[in-house]
Amino acid sequence: TADHIVLANLKMAAPVTSRCFERLLVIPRLHRIYRPVSTSTSRQRKVSDPNYKTDLVYSRLIEHAGDKRSLSLADWDSFKSKMTLNPKTFNNTIMTCLVAKQNYPLAKSFLDYLRSSSNSKPSALLLAQYMALCSDEAELLSCYDAIKSGMGGNLLLDTRTRDAVICGLCRTSLWKESLPLLESEPELCRPTSLSLNAVADAAFKHGDMDVAWDAMQKLTQPPLQIFSSSLGACLGACSKLVRDGETGKALNLVTRLLEFLANAEVVVARTVGEMLKEFYKKFEEGPAWKGTFAEIGRDGTCSSCGCQLESSDLTRQEFEELRLAVLASIMKGSDLFLNTTPRELEDFERFLSRAPSFDVVIDGLNVALKGNANSNGDKARNLLLVVKHYTLVEKRKVLVVGRKHMRKWPRNVMDQVWSHCVYYLTNDLSEDDPFLLCAAFSRGPGTVVASRDLMRNHRYKLHEDSRMGDLFDKWRRTHQEVLDVSWGKLSVLKPARHQISVQGSNAKGWHIPYDDGSELEPYDIRTTWLCLKTREQSVRHAADPRQCTASTE
C-alpha cells in the first residue's frame, strides 16, 4: 500500500527504528491526512453558508404552500410532520426564516396557527420576531402585551428578544413604548447597536430631537456602531424642515449632524454622502451650494476645490499622555513580551539616554526581510538601501533596531550600514517592537517609525482605555512609514497627515469622507470624499487654499 511505501522510504532516509515510524503512522494514517475534499456543491455550501438552514427550510415551506399566501391549521400540521426539525425549536426556526425572508402573510398565518393550537404557544422570542416584521399597530401592541403578560409584567428580556421588540415598536407611532426597555437593567443587558439605532431612527422621524441625539451619543461608545439608517433619518428630518419653510432650523440640524460626525470620526456610506449632496441643493435662500465627489490623497489636497485639509497630529498633551500610557502598559507589561526581560529594557533606556539624536527608527529585521531577500547578503543590502535613503536622500538621522544575529551578515555591507546610523541589537529571541516604541516616544512627536508591523499587540494592551487606544491608532497613522523593497528598488509610503473625518464649517465649506465599498489594505487610507462648497467659497479658496483649514466649531 501507499502507507508501506512511505514507511520504507522513511526507514532508508534516516537512522530511526521502524517502531518509531509505525507510531507516527498510527495517528493519523496518511490516507486520512490527504483525504480529498468533497466536491459536492450542497455540502460545501452547508459548511460555508450560515444561511443554508434558513434557505432550506424556507424553500421546503414555499414548496408546501404552493400558491397559498396563508395556510390552514391542517396545512401547518402536515408541514410540521414532514420536517425533521427539533420539535423544541421548530416554532422559532420557522418564524426566524419567515422574518429573514420578509414573508409577512405566512408569518401571520403561522402565528395564528400557534395561537389556535392547544399544544404549542408562541414564545416571547417568537412574538418579538413577528413584531420586527409586522407594521400593524394593533397587532404589534397585542404581541407586546402578550410578551409582558408572559413575563409577569417584568420588562427584563434577553438581548435578542428585546432588540426585536424595540425594532418592531420603533417602526410605528408606538415607538416611545421602547424607551423603558432601553433603561431596564442596563448593566445586565446593555443596549445594542440595533436597538439604539432603531430608537434614533424613530425619534428623528417623529421630531423628538432630544431622544434622537441621546441615542446617537450612546452609539459613539465602542463597540457600538452608527447605522446609515439613523443618519438618513436625520437628513430626512432636515428635508422635512425645508419643505415646511423652516430653512434655518434645517441648516442648524444638518450642521449639528456634521459636527457630530466630525467628533465621532465617522466615515459615512456612499448613500449618505449622496443624501447630503442632494440636501444642500434644496437651499433656495442664500448662496447656492455645490456638492462634488472628490479624491483626497495622502497629501490632504482636495481634487475638487484644491483645499488642504487640517493636520491630524497629536497635541503635545495628547502625545505626553500616550507616551506615559505606552511605557506603563506596553513596555512594562508582564504578559505580552515574555521573551523581553526588564533588564534588557533598562539597558536600552540607558543606551537611549546617551545616544546621539535621531528622528527615524527603523525596524531593521522587518525591512531587511522584504522583497526577494533569500540570503543574508540580500537582507543586508535591503537594510543598506533603506538606511541610505533616509540618511542621504531625506537627510535624516537614523536609529536601527536589529537582532544580534545580524552581525553574521556580510561584514562589508553591514559596515556600510553602521557607518550611516546609530544602531542597537537586541537578543535574537527578544521582541523588537517594545524597543521601537520606546525609542520613538523618547525623542518626541517628530520621530517616525519605519516598519510594516501593524503593532496590534500594543493596541490590544490599551483596549481597556478606549481614548488611549484611539490616540495610539492616531499616532501610528501619522508616525509610521511603510517600506517596500523589490528587486533593489525602494518605495516609501508616507503617512497621511490629515484626519479621515468630517472637516469644515458652513462658513468655509465641508469635506466629508465616505466609504465607496472598496476593501482597503492595512496601510491604505480612505480617499473618497464629498466636497460641499458655495460658489463664493470655491472662488475664495482657489485664490488661497489655506482658507479651507477651519475647525467644525
Number of C-alpha atoms within 10 A of each C-alpha: 6 9 12 11 10 13 17 13 10 15 15 9 9 8 8 11 10 13 9 10 15 14 11 13 16 9 10 10 13 14 11 9 9 8 8 8 7 9 8 9 8 10 10 12 12 14 9 9 10 10 12 14 13 16 16 12 17 20 13 13 19 13 10 16 17 9 8 11 14 17 20 14 16 10 14 19 13 12 15 16 10 11 13 8 14 9 11 9 9 14 20 18 18 21 22 19 21 25 18 15 14 14 16 17 14 21 24 20 17 23 18 16 21 18 13 12 13 8 7 12 14 20 16 23 21 21 22 27 26 26 26 20 22 23 16 12 16 10 14 24 16 12 20 21 13 18 24 15 13 12 13 9 11 11 17 18 19 12 15 14 18 24 26 22 28 27 24 27 28 25 22 16 12 14 18 16 15 20 16 11 20 22 14 16 14 11 8 10 16 13 23 19 22 18 25 28 27 25 28 30 25 26 25 23 22 15 13 12 16 12 17 24 18 14 24 24 15 17 22 18 13 9 9 15 17 23 19 16 15 23 23 19 19 25 22 17 21 24 23 16 17 19 12 10 11 13 19 12 13 22 19 12 18 19 17 14 17 22 19 18 20 21 13 16 16 19 20 21 16 19 15 18 24 15 15 20 19 15 20 19 12 14 17 11 8 7 12 14 20 16 22 17 20 18 17 25 14 15 13 20 17 22 16 18 20 18 22 20 24 19 13 16 20 16 10 11 9 14 18 15 13 22 21 13 18 24 16 11 14 23 21 16 16 12 9 14 18 12 13 21 13 15 9 14 17 11 10 17 16 11 13 16 10 8 13 12 13 19 19 26 26 26 23 28 19 18 24 24 19 19 17 14 19 10 10 15 18 21 25 26 20 27 26 20 18 23 26 18 16 19 15 11 9 9 10 15 19 24 26 23 22 23 19 13 11 17 12 11 16 15 13 10 16 18 12 15 21 14 10 17 19 17 17 16 18 18 14 13 11 17 17 22 19 21 23 23 20 19 24 23 20 15 16 14 19 12 18 26 24 24 21 17 14 15 15 9 12 20 20 12 18 20 12 10 11 14 12 20 20 15 19 23 17 16 19 17 21 22 22 23 21 18 18 19 20 12 11 13 11 14 12 13 14 17 19 21 18 21 19 24 21 26 28 23 20 16 12 22 22 24 27 24 29 24 17 15 8 7 9 9 7 9 14 12 15 19 17 19 28 24 26 27 26 20 12 13 20 21 12 15 19 15 11 13 17 14 15 26 17 17 14 20 9
